[in-house]
């Protein structure tokens, strides 16, 4: 295991020492749970990376079209198409107005789960606003290599010209719900304001309407789309393919990167309850835990700067089945985690450390391989195998 990592139990009342003791006991026990795969400690600490396509400008996310083409977002605001193994020179047309600023720009891309019968392509992005930029999501109909009939489904109400903490990942569940994340935009207390969608994970129907069972839909003054609050900057979001639970990870500051199991209406603490510390000084931010606020299933200290997340569910590599993969920007590595059904980490290792560059996104492809995007001005998409 690389570095020192701690996992915290989901019970606020437990003391820190009791939590550490529990974690050490778990680490020493063999794990045979249904979600752990065959031999959690047996796969080699190495992986092979084959370049699929290069020449990308700070790519952020990739989606796999059923005809074998790829769609890749670039933070600068362009959506690129890979056709017959070649990156087309001309960007995809039909996108909304995107205003890059710092960490913001064109971000996540995802196909409707019933694509191509419902040929919608969903994007998250930083949109221009009167006082700066806001995180927004929308969809366009894919036809003849372009997006048509663009529909904006949600936009953050309050803008700022700060260039960080836009979020923003998306994930569909099996019931037509679209989950997406928005960061706190560098203004911490917004994460604790239910009247502000910053620092939240939100849930809509696939058409942008608000589900009637959203947790705050009847609370006066609350944003009806909010599903959970108290997040800093979530850049990993999946729906577990077996349990159906929503998992996310988010950036902490200096320490305190988290993996969370998202529960409707739950408050995940930022900035009141966190393992994060101030940049430079290392001073504590808030408390480690507070009553009524959900503690993470796992956290990293020091931070790894996580971005992108995939739970491997294919048959091509049985030794990786049900393992969680997280990209690390800080350490330029792909992290493999053996987890249980509650997202508690039982074992982890770093793959390809320093070999590819900062890893921005991790996806499982339809061919059963893992794919990662690196984050640079001349970046690439790689296919990963053990």
Secondary structure, 3 states (H helix, E strand, C coil): CCCCEECCCCCCCCCHHHHHHHHHHHHHCCCCCCCCCCCCCCCCCCCEEEEEEEEECCEEEEEECCCCCEEEEECCCEEEEEECCEECCCCCCCCCCCCCECCECEEEEEECCCCCCCCEEEEEEEEEECCEEEEEEEEEEEECCEEEEEEEEEECCCCECCCCCCCCCEEECCCCEEEEEECCCCCHHHHHCCCCCCCEEEEEECCCCCCCCCCCCCCCCCCCCEEEECCCCEEEEEECCCCCCEEEEECCCECCEEEEEECCCCECCCCCECCCECCCCCCECCECCCCCCCCCCEEECCCCCEEEEEECCCCCCHHHCCEEEEEECCCCEEEEEEECCCCCEEEEEEECCCCCCCEEEEEECCCCCEEEEECCCCEEEEEEEC
